[in-house]
């Protein structure tokens, strides 16, 4: 893979990863209100969710999802329902932030929550199907290029998540309880909004 093509992929991936979305909202809100340990527990979930979405998209599942109206609708409504559930749950949690202390259960649930937010989004499969092939050189072997693209995207994702976690948990200590409640509800609203956007998705 040419160096300039890889650098272009790095820049494009960084811009996509740091753009606001349900995953970023969930991570930042968790970091501010539950602490660094709970936010860090989400990172493996995001990592595995992205890895699964990339693998499935190139294994043909993404193409099947785009071709089958019934399968697409099922996957779409599962993702929308889960985002809506998380948004409503976070909105209700905002009134009792003092009780939301990180526990062992929170850590396990946080990892699973992050994985499901990423894996149940049909937009992820469609995105990887459309995005990754633009940086593949047809004249070179496919698998080594995919390995480079996958590992690069995942590494940038981990670094971005770590940065968001550090900023959220460091800045969160200086925020009042009232402002943290506002941010928690803002995060909840973004998840509910993401649920509506997923529900409104149509097959490309």
Rosetta constraint file for C-alpha pairs under 8 A:
AtomPair CA 1 CA 5 HARMONIC 6.97 0.50
AtomPair CA 1 CA 6 HARMONIC 6.85 0.50
AtomPair CA 1 CA 136 HARMONIC 7.79 0.50
AtomPair CA 1 CA 137 HARMONIC 6.93 0.50
AtomPair CA 1 CA 140 HARMONIC 7.68 0.50
AtomPair CA 1 CA 145 HARMONIC 6.57 0.50
AtomPair CA 2 CA 6 HARMONIC 6.42 0.50
AtomPair CA 3 CA 7 HARMONIC 6.17 0.50
AtomPair CA 4 CA 8 HARMONIC 6.16 0.50
AtomPair CA 5 CA 9 HARMONIC 6.24 0.50
AtomPair CA 5 CA 135 HARMONIC 6.58 0.50
AtomPair CA 6 CA 10 HARMONIC 6.22 0.50
AtomPair CA 6 CA 135 HARMONIC 7.55 0.50
AtomPair CA 6 CA 149 HARMONIC 7.99 0.50
AtomPair CA 7 CA 11 HARMONIC 6.30 0.50
AtomPair CA 8 CA 12 HARMONIC 6.15 0.50
AtomPair CA 9 CA 13 HARMONIC 5.91 0.50
AtomPair CA 9 CA 135 HARMONIC 6.73 0.50
AtomPair CA 9 CA 149 HARMONIC 7.85 0.50
AtomPair CA 10 CA 14 HARMONIC 6.10 0.50
AtomPair CA 10 CA 152 HARMONIC 7.14 0.50
AtomPair CA 10 CA 153 HARMONIC 7.35 0.50
AtomPair CA 10 CA 156 HARMONIC 7.79 0.50
AtomPair CA 11 CA 15 HARMONIC 6.32 0.50
AtomPair CA 12 CA 16 HARMONIC 6.28 0.50
AtomPair CA 13 CA 17 HARMONIC 5.98 0.50
AtomPair CA 13 CA 153 HARMONIC 6.28 0.50
AtomPair CA 13 CA 156 HARMONIC 7.46 0.50
AtomPair CA 14 CA 18 HARMONIC 6.12 0.50
AtomPair CA 14 CA 156 HARMONIC 6.55 0.50
AtomPair CA 14 CA 157 HARMONIC 7.78 0.50
AtomPair CA 15 CA 19 HARMONIC 6.26 0.50
AtomPair CA 17 CA 156 HARMONIC 7.84 0.50
AtomPair CA 17 CA 157 HARMONIC 6.32 0.50
AtomPair CA 17 CA 160 HARMONIC 7.32 0.50
AtomPair CA 18 CA 24 HARMONIC 7.70 0.50
AtomPair CA 18 CA 160 HARMONIC 6.71 0.50
AtomPair CA 20 CA 24 HARMONIC 5.89 0.50
AtomPair CA 20 CA 25 HARMONIC 6.99 0.50
AtomPair CA 21 CA 25 HARMONIC 6.13 0.50
AtomPair CA 21 CA 190 HARMONIC 7.64 0.50
AtomPair CA 21 CA 194 HARMONIC 7.50 0.50
AtomPair CA 22 CA 26 HARMONIC 6.00 0.50
AtomPair CA 22 CA 117 HARMONIC 7.51 0.50
AtomPair CA 22 CA 190 HARMONIC 6.54 0.50
AtomPair CA 22 CA 191 HARMONIC 5.40 0.50
AtomPair CA 22 CA 194 HARMONIC 6.35 0.50
AtomPair CA 23 CA 27 HARMONIC 6.14 0.50
AtomPair CA 23 CA 46 HARMONIC 7.77 0.50
AtomPair CA 23 CA 114 HARMONIC 7.11 0.50
AtomPair CA 23 CA 117 HARMONIC 6.73 0.50
AtomPair CA 23 CA 118 HARMONIC 7.07 0.50
AtomPair CA 24 CA 28 HARMONIC 6.03 0.50
AtomPair CA 24 CA 161 HARMONIC 7.88 0.50
AtomPair CA 24 CA 164 HARMONIC 7.77 0.50
AtomPair CA 25 CA 29 HARMONIC 5.97 0.50
AtomPair CA 25 CA 187 HARMONIC 5.26 0.50
AtomPair CA 25 CA 190 HARMONIC 6.90 0.50
AtomPair CA 25 CA 191 HARMONIC 7.40 0.50
AtomPair CA 26 CA 30 HARMONIC 6.00 0.50
AtomPair CA 26 CA 114 HARMONIC 7.94 0.50
AtomPair CA 26 CA 187 HARMONIC 6.54 0.50
AtomPair CA 26 CA 191 HARMONIC 7.79 0.50
AtomPair CA 27 CA 31 HARMONIC 6.09 0.50
AtomPair CA 27 CA 39 HARMONIC 5.94 0.50
AtomPair CA 27 CA 42 HARMONIC 7.20 0.50
AtomPair CA 27 CA 161 HARMONIC 7.73 0.50
AtomPair CA 27 CA 164 HARMONIC 7.46 0.50
AtomPair CA 27 CA 165 HARMONIC 6.92 0.50
AtomPair CA 28 CA 32 HARMONIC 6.19 0.50
AtomPair CA 28 CA 39 HARMONIC 7.66 0.50
AtomPair CA 28 CA 164 HARMONIC 6.40 0.50
AtomPair CA 28 CA 165 HARMONIC 6.41 0.50
AtomPair CA 28 CA 168 HARMONIC 5.50 0.50
AtomPair CA 29 CA 33 HARMONIC 6.17 0.50
AtomPair CA 29 CA 168 HARMONIC 7.62 0.50
AtomPair CA 29 CA 183 HARMONIC 6.85 0.50
AtomPair CA 29 CA 184 HARMONIC 5.67 0.50
AtomPair CA 29 CA 187 HARMONIC 6.07 0.50
AtomPair CA 30 CA 34 HARMONIC 5.29 0.50
AtomPair CA 30 CA 35 HARMONIC 6.87 0.50
AtomPair CA 30 CA 38 HARMONIC 6.82 0.50
AtomPair CA 30 CA 39 HARMONIC 5.67 0.50
AtomPair CA 31 CA 35 HARMONIC 4.82 0.50
AtomPair CA 31 CA 36 HARMONIC 5.44 0.50
AtomPair CA 31 CA 38 HARMONIC 6.77 0.50
AtomPair CA 31 CA 39 HARMONIC 4.85 0.50
AtomPair CA 31 CA 165 HARMONIC 5.88 0.50
AtomPair CA 31 CA 168 HARMONIC 5.37 0.50
AtomPair CA 31 CA 169 HARMONIC 5.04 0.50
AtomPair CA 31 CA 172 HARMONIC 7.53 0.50
AtomPair CA 32 CA 36 HARMONIC 7.98 0.50
AtomPair CA 32 CA 168 HARMONIC 5.20 0.50
AtomPair CA 32 CA 169 HARMONIC 5.13 0.50
AtomPair CA 32 CA 171 HARMONIC 7.46 0.50
AtomPair CA 32 CA 172 HARMONIC 4.54 0.50
AtomPair CA 32 CA 173 HARMONIC 7.46 0.50
AtomPair CA 32 CA 180 HARMONIC 7.13 0.50
AtomPair CA 33 CA 97 HARMONIC 6.69 0.50
AtomPair CA 33 CA 100 HARMONIC 7.33 0.50
AtomPair CA 33 CA 172 HARMONIC 7.19 0.50
AtomPair CA 33 CA 180 HARMONIC 6.74 0.50
AtomPair CA 33 CA 184 HARMONIC 7.51 0.50
AtomPair CA 34 CA 38 HARMONIC 6.01 0.50
AtomPair CA 34 CA 39 HARMONIC 7.41 0.50
AtomPair CA 34 CA 100 HARMONIC 6.05 0.50
AtomPair CA 34 CA 101 HARMONIC 5.85 0.50
AtomPair CA 34 CA 102 HARMONIC 5.82 0.50
AtomPair CA 35 CA 39 HARMONIC 6.48 0.50
AtomPair CA 35 CA 101 HARMONIC 7.92 0.50
AtomPair CA 35 CA 102 HARMONIC 6.98 0.50
AtomPair CA 35 CA 169 HARMONIC 5.87 0.50
AtomPair CA 36 CA 40 HARMONIC 5.99 0.50
AtomPair CA 36 CA 165 HARMONIC 6.64 0.50
AtomPair CA 36 CA 166 HARMONIC 7.38 0.50
AtomPair CA 36 CA 169 HARMONIC 5.56 0.50
AtomPair CA 37 CA 41 HARMONIC 6.25 0.50
AtomPair CA 37 CA 102 HARMONIC 7.15 0.50
AtomPair CA 37 CA 107 HARMONIC 7.65 0.50
AtomPair CA 38 CA 42 HARMONIC 6.94 0.50
AtomPair CA 38 CA 102 HARMONIC 5.94 0.50
AtomPair CA 38 CA 106 HARMONIC 6.71 0.50
AtomPair CA 38 CA 107 HARMONIC 5.59 0.50
AtomPair CA 38 CA 110 HARMONIC 6.75 0.50
AtomPair CA 39 CA 43 HARMONIC 7.28 0.50
AtomPair CA 39 CA 110 HARMONIC 7.69 0.50
AtomPair CA 39 CA 165 HARMONIC 6.19 0.50
AtomPair CA 40 CA 162 HARMONIC 7.53 0.50
AtomPair CA 40 CA 165 HARMONIC 6.96 0.50
AtomPair CA 41 CA 45 HARMONIC 7.71 0.50
AtomPair CA 41 CA 107 HARMONIC 5.47 0.50
AtomPair CA 41 CA 108 HARMONIC 7.40 0.50
AtomPair CA 41 CA 110 HARMONIC 6.09 0.50
AtomPair CA 41 CA 111 HARMONIC 5.45 0.50
AtomPair CA 42 CA 46 HARMONIC 6.42 0.50
AtomPair CA 42 CA 107 HARMONIC 7.74 0.50
AtomPair CA 42 CA 110 HARMONIC 5.30 0.50
AtomPair CA 42 CA 111 HARMONIC 4.39 0.50
AtomPair CA 42 CA 112 HARMONIC 7.67 0.50
AtomPair CA 42 CA 113 HARMONIC 7.49 0.50
AtomPair CA 42 CA 114 HARMONIC 5.40 0.50
AtomPair CA 42 CA 115 HARMONIC 7.81 0.50
AtomPair CA 43 CA 47 HARMONIC 6.12 0.50
AtomPair CA 43 CA 111 HARMONIC 7.04 0.50
AtomPair CA 43 CA 114 HARMONIC 7.44 0.50
AtomPair CA 43 CA 158 HARMONIC 6.93 0.50
AtomPair CA 43 CA 161 HARMONIC 6.79 0.50
AtomPair CA 43 CA 162 HARMONIC 7.96 0.50
AtomPair CA 44 CA 48 HARMONIC 6.02 0.50
AtomPair CA 44 CA 111 HARMONIC 6.33 0.50
AtomPair CA 44 CA 115 HARMONIC 7.71 0.50
AtomPair CA 45 CA 49 HARMONIC 5.95 0.50
AtomPair CA 45 CA 110 HARMONIC 7.87 0.50
AtomPair CA 45 CA 111 HARMONIC 4.66 0.50
AtomPair CA 45 CA 112 HARMONIC 5.97 0.50
AtomPair CA 45 CA 113 HARMONIC 7.21 0.50
AtomPair CA 45 CA 114 HARMONIC 4.74 0.50
AtomPair CA 45 CA 115 HARMONIC 3.95 0.50
AtomPair CA 45 CA 116 HARMONIC 7.69 0.50
AtomPair CA 46 CA 50 HARMONIC 6.14 0.50
AtomPair CA 46 CA 111 HARMONIC 7.85 0.50
AtomPair CA 46 CA 114 HARMONIC 5.32 0.50
AtomPair CA 46 CA 115 HARMONIC 5.23 0.50
AtomPair CA 46 CA 118 HARMONIC 6.21 0.50
AtomPair CA 47 CA 51 HARMONIC 6.17 0.50
AtomPair CA 47 CA 115 HARMONIC 7.67 0.50
AtomPair CA 47 CA 154 HARMONIC 6.50 0.50
AtomPair CA 47 CA 157 HARMONIC 7.44 0.50
AtomPair CA 47 CA 158 HARMONIC 7.04 0.50
AtomPair CA 48 CA 52 HARMONIC 5.99 0.50
AtomPair CA 48 CA 115 HARMONIC 6.41 0.50
AtomPair CA 49 CA 53 HARMONIC 6.18 0.50
AtomPair CA 49 CA 114 HARMONIC 7.66 0.50
AtomPair CA 49 CA 115 HARMONIC 4.77 0.50
AtomPair CA 49 CA 116 HARMONIC 6.98 0.50
AtomPair CA 49 CA 117 HARMONIC 7.89 0.50
AtomPair CA 49 CA 118 HARMONIC 5.00 0.50
AtomPair CA 49 CA 119 HARMONIC 4.71 0.50
AtomPair CA 50 CA 54 HARMONIC 6.11 0.50
AtomPair CA 50 CA 118 HARMONIC 6.41 0.50
AtomPair CA 50 CA 119 HARMONIC 6.89 0.50
AtomPair CA 50 CA 124 HARMONIC 7.84 0.50
AtomPair CA 50 CA 154 HARMONIC 7.35 0.50
AtomPair CA 51 CA 55 HARMONIC 6.07 0.50
AtomPair CA 51 CA 150 HARMONIC 7.55 0.50
AtomPair CA 51 CA 154 HARMONIC 7.41 0.50
AtomPair CA 52 CA 56 HARMONIC 6.01 0.50
AtomPair CA 52 CA 119 HARMONIC 6.87 0.50
AtomPair CA 53 CA 57 HARMONIC 6.03 0.50
AtomPair CA 53 CA 118 HARMONIC 7.95 0.50
AtomPair CA 53 CA 119 HARMONIC 6.14 0.50
AtomPair CA 53 CA 124 HARMONIC 6.27 0.50
AtomPair CA 53 CA 125 HARMONIC 5.51 0.50
AtomPair CA 53 CA 128 HARMONIC 7.52 0.50
AtomPair CA 54 CA 58 HARMONIC 6.41 0.50
AtomPair CA 54 CA 125 HARMONIC 6.83 0.50
AtomPair CA 54 CA 128 HARMONIC 5.98 0.50
AtomPair CA 54 CA 150 HARMONIC 7.43 0.50
AtomPair CA 55 CA 59 HARMONIC 6.01 0.50
AtomPair CA 56 CA 60 HARMONIC 6.36 0.50
AtomPair CA 56 CA 61 HARMONIC 5.21 0.50
AtomPair CA 56 CA 62 HARMONIC 6.20 0.50
AtomPair CA 56 CA 125 HARMONIC 7.33 0.50
AtomPair CA 57 CA 61 HARMONIC 5.53 0.50
AtomPair CA 57 CA 62 HARMONIC 4.25 0.50
AtomPair CA 57 CA 63 HARMONIC 6.96 0.50
AtomPair CA 57 CA 125 HARMONIC 5.36 0.50
AtomPair CA 57 CA 126 HARMONIC 7.50 0.50
AtomPair CA 57 CA 128 HARMONIC 6.43 0.50
AtomPair CA 57 CA 129 HARMONIC 5.73 0.50
AtomPair CA 58 CA 62 HARMONIC 7.18 0.50
AtomPair CA 58 CA 129 HARMONIC 7.05 0.50
AtomPair CA 60 CA 64 HARMONIC 6.27 0.50
AtomPair CA 61 CA 65 HARMONIC 6.04 0.50
AtomPair CA 62 CA 66 HARMONIC 6.28 0.50
AtomPair CA 62 CA 125 HARMONIC 5.35 0.50
AtomPair CA 62 CA 126 HARMONIC 6.41 0.50
AtomPair CA 62 CA 129 HARMONIC 6.86 0.50
AtomPair CA 63 CA 67 HARMONIC 6.12 0.50
AtomPair CA 63 CA 129 HARMONIC 7.84 0.50
AtomPair CA 64 CA 68 HARMONIC 5.97 0.50
AtomPair CA 65 CA 69 HARMONIC 7.53 0.50
AtomPair CA 65 CA 71 HARMONIC 5.88 0.50
AtomPair CA 65 CA 72 HARMONIC 5.14 0.50
AtomPair CA 66 CA 72 HARMONIC 6.44 0.50
AtomPair CA 66 CA 126 HARMONIC 7.60 0.50
AtomPair CA 66 CA 203 HARMONIC 5.80 0.50
AtomPair CA 66 CA 204 HARMONIC 6.82 0.50
AtomPair CA 67 CA 72 HARMONIC 8.00 0.50
AtomPair CA 68 CA 72 HARMONIC 6.06 0.50
AtomPair CA 69 CA 73 HARMONIC 6.11 0.50
AtomPair CA 69 CA 203 HARMONIC 7.59 0.50
AtomPair CA 70 CA 74 HARMONIC 6.23 0.50
AtomPair CA 71 CA 75 HARMONIC 6.16 0.50
AtomPair CA 72 CA 76 HARMONIC 5.90 0.50
AtomPair CA 72 CA 122 HARMONIC 7.58 0.50
AtomPair CA 72 CA 203 HARMONIC 7.32 0.50
AtomPair CA 73 CA 77 HARMONIC 6.09 0.50
AtomPair CA 74 CA 78 HARMONIC 6.23 0.50
AtomPair CA 75 CA 79 HARMONIC 6.26 0.50
AtomPair CA 75 CA 120 HARMONIC 6.94 0.50
AtomPair CA 75 CA 121 HARMONIC 7.72 0.50
AtomPair CA 75 CA 122 HARMONIC 6.44 0.50
AtomPair CA 76 CA 80 HARMONIC 6.15 0.50
AtomPair CA 76 CA 120 HARMONIC 7.79 0.50
AtomPair CA 76 CA 121 HARMONIC 7.03 0.50
AtomPair CA 76 CA 122 HARMONIC 5.93 0.50
AtomPair CA 76 CA 198 HARMONIC 6.39 0.50
AtomPair CA 76 CA 199 HARMONIC 6.26 0.50
AtomPair CA 76 CA 201 HARMONIC 7.59 0.50
AtomPair CA 77 CA 81 HARMONIC 5.85 0.50
AtomPair CA 77 CA 198 HARMONIC 7.77 0.50
AtomPair CA 77 CA 199 HARMONIC 6.16 0.50
AtomPair CA 78 CA 82 HARMONIC 6.22 0.50
AtomPair CA 78 CA 120 HARMONIC 6.86 0.50
AtomPair CA 79 CA 83 HARMONIC 6.28 0.50
AtomPair CA 79 CA 117 HARMONIC 7.44 0.50
AtomPair CA 79 CA 120 HARMONIC 4.69 0.50
AtomPair CA 79 CA 121 HARMONIC 5.29 0.50
AtomPair CA 79 CA 122 HARMONIC 7.28 0.50
AtomPair CA 79 CA 195 HARMONIC 7.39 0.50
AtomPair CA 79 CA 198 HARMONIC 7.18 0.50
AtomPair CA 80 CA 84 HARMONIC 6.12 0.50
AtomPair CA 80 CA 121 HARMONIC 7.86 0.50
AtomPair CA 80 CA 194 HARMONIC 7.62 0.50
AtomPair CA 80 CA 195 HARMONIC 4.34 0.50
AtomPair CA 80 CA 196 HARMONIC 6.78 0.50
AtomPair CA 80 CA 198 HARMONIC 5.54 0.50
AtomPair CA 80 CA 199 HARMONIC 5.54 0.50
AtomPair CA 81 CA 85 HARMONIC 6.10 0.50
AtomPair CA 81 CA 195 HARMONIC 6.86 0.50
AtomPair CA 82 CA 86 HARMONIC 6.23 0.50
AtomPair CA 82 CA 117 HARMONIC 7.49 0.50
AtomPair CA 82 CA 195 HARMONIC 7.82 0.50
AtomPair CA 83 CA 87 HARMONIC 6.10 0.50
AtomPair CA 83 CA 117 HARMONIC 6.91 0.50
AtomPair CA 83 CA 191 HARMONIC 5.68 0.50
AtomPair CA 83 CA 192 HARMONIC 6.33 0.50
AtomPair CA 83 CA 194 HARMONIC 7.00 0.50
AtomPair CA 83 CA 195 HARMONIC 5.16 0.50
AtomPair CA 84 CA 88 HARMONIC 6.19 0.50
AtomPair CA 84 CA 191 HARMONIC 6.54 0.50
AtomPair CA 84 CA 192 HARMONIC 4.97 0.50
AtomPair CA 84 CA 195 HARMONIC 5.43 0.50
AtomPair CA 85 CA 89 HARMONIC 6.09 0.50
AtomPair CA 86 CA 90 HARMONIC 6.05 0.50
AtomPair CA 86 CA 188 HARMONIC 7.35 0.50
AtomPair CA 86 CA 191 HARMONIC 7.00 0.50
AtomPair CA 86 CA 192 HARMONIC 7.91 0.50
AtomPair CA 87 CA 91 HARMONIC 6.16 0.50
AtomPair CA 87 CA 187 HARMONIC 7.59 0.50
AtomPair CA 87 CA 188 HARMONIC 4.23 0.50
AtomPair CA 87 CA 189 HARMONIC 6.33 0.50
AtomPair CA 87 CA 190 HARMONIC 7.55 0.50
AtomPair CA 87 CA 191 HARMONIC 4.98 0.50
AtomPair CA 87 CA 192 HARMONIC 5.10 0.50
AtomPair CA 88 CA 92 HARMONIC 6.33 0.50
AtomPair CA 88 CA 188 HARMONIC 6.65 0.50
AtomPair CA 88 CA 192 HARMONIC 7.38 0.50
AtomPair CA 89 CA 93 HARMONIC 6.23 0.50
AtomPair CA 89 CA 188 HARMONIC 7.84 0.50
AtomPair CA 90 CA 94 HARMONIC 6.36 0.50
AtomPair CA 90 CA 184 HARMONIC 6.84 0.50
AtomPair CA 90 CA 185 HARMONIC 6.90 0.50
AtomPair CA 90 CA 187 HARMONIC 7.74 0.50
AtomPair CA 90 CA 188 HARMONIC 5.32 0.50
AtomPair CA 91 CA 95 HARMONIC 7.92 0.50
AtomPair CA 91 CA 184 HARMONIC 6.98 0.50
AtomPair CA 91 CA 185 HARMONIC 5.18 0.50
AtomPair CA 91 CA 188 HARMONIC 5.40 0.50
AtomPair CA 91 CA 189 HARMONIC 7.68 0.50
AtomPair CA 92 CA 96 HARMONIC 7.98 0.50
AtomPair CA 93 CA 97 HARMONIC 6.38 0.50
AtomPair CA 94 CA 181 HARMONIC 5.05 0.50
AtomPair CA 94 CA 182 HARMONIC 7.73 0.50
AtomPair CA 94 CA 184 HARMONIC 5.78 0.50
AtomPair CA 94 CA 185 HARMONIC 6.25 0.50
AtomPair CA 95 CA 181 HARMONIC 6.86 0.50
AtomPair CA 96 CA 100 HARMONIC 7.09 0.50
AtomPair CA 97 CA 177 HARMONIC 7.73 0.50
AtomPair CA 97 CA 181 HARMONIC 7.13 0.50
AtomPair CA 102 CA 106 HARMONIC 5.84 0.50
AtomPair CA 102 CA 107 HARMONIC 7.20 0.50
AtomPair CA 103 CA 107 HARMONIC 6.46 0.50
AtomPair CA 104 CA 108 HARMONIC 6.69 0.50
AtomPair CA 105 CA 109 HARMONIC 6.07 0.50
AtomPair CA 106 CA 110 HARMONIC 5.70 0.50
AtomPair CA 107 CA 111 HARMONIC 6.39 0.50
AtomPair CA 108 CA 112 HARMONIC 6.45 0.50
AtomPair CA 109 CA 113 HARMONIC 5.90 0.50
AtomPair CA 110 CA 114 HARMONIC 6.16 0.50
AtomPair CA 111 CA 115 HARMONIC 6.30 0.50
AtomPair CA 112 CA 116 HARMONIC 6.19 0.50
AtomPair CA 113 CA 117 HARMONIC 6.19 0.50
AtomPair CA 114 CA 118 HARMONIC 6.40 0.50
AtomPair CA 115 CA 119 HARMONIC 5.89 0.50
AtomPair CA 116 CA 120 HARMONIC 5.51 0.50
AtomPair CA 117 CA 121 HARMONIC 6.63 0.50
AtomPair CA 118 CA 124 HARMONIC 7.35 0.50
AtomPair CA 119 CA 124 HARMONIC 7.54 0.50
AtomPair CA 121 CA 125 HARMONIC 7.56 0.50
AtomPair CA 121 CA 198 HARMONIC 7.49 0.50
AtomPair CA 122 CA 126 HARMONIC 6.52 0.50
AtomPair CA 122 CA 198 HARMONIC 7.83 0.50
AtomPair CA 123 CA 127 HARMONIC 5.84 0.50
AtomPair CA 123 CA 198 HARMONIC 7.57 0.50
AtomPair CA 124 CA 128 HARMONIC 6.18 0.50
AtomPair CA 125 CA 129 HARMONIC 6.17 0.50
AtomPair CA 126 CA 130 HARMONIC 6.27 0.50
AtomPair CA 127 CA 131 HARMONIC 5.77 0.50
AtomPair CA 128 CA 132 HARMONIC 5.54 0.50
AtomPair CA 129 CA 133 HARMONIC 6.91 0.50
AtomPair CA 130 CA 134 HARMONIC 7.39 0.50
AtomPair CA 131 CA 135 HARMONIC 7.77 0.50
AtomPair CA 132 CA 136 HARMONIC 7.05 0.50
AtomPair CA 132 CA 149 HARMONIC 7.46 0.50
AtomPair CA 136 CA 142 HARMONIC 7.34 0.50
AtomPair CA 136 CA 145 HARMONIC 6.58 0.50
AtomPair CA 136 CA 146 HARMONIC 7.73 0.50
AtomPair CA 137 CA 142 HARMONIC 7.91 0.50
AtomPair CA 137 CA 145 HARMONIC 7.99 0.50
AtomPair CA 138 CA 142 HARMONIC 7.55 0.50
AtomPair CA 140 CA 145 HARMONIC 7.93 0.50
AtomPair CA 141 CA 145 HARMONIC 6.91 0.50
AtomPair CA 142 CA 146 HARMONIC 6.20 0.50
AtomPair CA 143 CA 147 HARMONIC 6.11 0.50
AtomPair CA 144 CA 148 HARMONIC 6.34 0.50
AtomPair CA 145 CA 149 HARMONIC 6.19 0.50
AtomPair CA 146 CA 150 HARMONIC 5.83 0.50
AtomPair CA 147 CA 151 HARMONIC 6.04 0.50
AtomPair CA 148 CA 152 HARMONIC 5.96 0.50
AtomPair CA 149 CA 153 HARMONIC 6.06 0.50
AtomPair CA 150 CA 154 HARMONIC 6.14 0.50
AtomPair CA 151 CA 155 HARMONIC 5.96 0.50
AtomPair CA 152 CA 156 HARMONIC 6.18 0.50
AtomPair CA 153 CA 157 HARMONIC 6.11 0.50
AtomPair CA 154 CA 158 HARMONIC 6.19 0.50
AtomPair CA 155 CA 159 HARMONIC 6.27 0.50
AtomPair CA 156 CA 160 HARMONIC 6.02 0.50
AtomPair CA 157 CA 161 HARMONIC 6.07 0.50
AtomPair CA 158 CA 162 HARMONIC 6.13 0.50
AtomPair CA 159 CA 163 HARMONIC 6.22 0.50
AtomPair CA 160 CA 164 HARMONIC 6.22 0.50
AtomPair CA 161 CA 165 HARMONIC 6.02 0.50
AtomPair CA 162 CA 166 HARMONIC 6.12 0.50
AtomPair CA 163 CA 167 HARMONIC 6.16 0.50
AtomPair CA 164 CA 168 HARMONIC 5.95 0.50
AtomPair CA 165 CA 169 HARMONIC 5.99 0.50
AtomPair CA 166 CA 170 HARMONIC 5.86 0.50
AtomPair CA 167 CA 171 HARMONIC 5.82 0.50
AtomPair CA 168 CA 172 HARMONIC 5.58 0.50
AtomPair CA 169 CA 173 HARMONIC 6.63 0.50
AtomPair CA 170 CA 174 HARMONIC 7.71 0.50
AtomPair CA 171 CA 175 HARMONIC 6.98 0.50
AtomPair CA 172 CA 180 HARMONIC 7.53 0.50
AtomPair CA 175 CA 179 HARMONIC 6.20 0.50
AtomPair CA 175 CA 180 HARMONIC 6.34 0.50
AtomPair CA 176 CA 180 HARMONIC 6.22 0.50
AtomPair CA 177 CA 181 HARMONIC 6.19 0.50
AtomPair CA 178 CA 182 HARMONIC 6.41 0.50
AtomPair CA 179 CA 183 HARMONIC 6.25 0.50
AtomPair CA 180 CA 184 HARMONIC 6.00 0.50
AtomPair CA 181 CA 185 HARMONIC 6.19 0.50
AtomPair CA 182 CA 186 HARMONIC 6.09 0.50
AtomPair CA 183 CA 187 HARMONIC 6.11 0.50
AtomPair CA 184 CA 188 HARMONIC 6.21 0.50
AtomPair CA 185 CA 189 HARMONIC 6.02 0.50
AtomPair CA 186 CA 190 HARMONIC 6.25 0.50
AtomPair CA 187 CA 191 HARMONIC 6.40 0.50
AtomPair CA 188 CA 192 HARMONIC 6.31 0.50
AtomPair CA 189 CA 193 HARMONIC 6.02 0.50
AtomPair CA 190 CA 194 HARMONIC 6.01 0.50
AtomPair CA 191 CA 195 HARMONIC 6.13 0.50
AtomPair CA 192 CA 196 HARMONIC 6.43 0.50
AtomPair CA 193 CA 197 HARMONIC 6.34 0.50
AtomPair CA 194 CA 198 HARMONIC 6.13 0.50
AtomPair CA 195 CA 199 HARMONIC 6.12 0.50
AtomPair CA 196 CA 200 HARMONIC 6.18 0.50
AtomPair CA 197 CA 201 HARMONIC 6.33 0.50
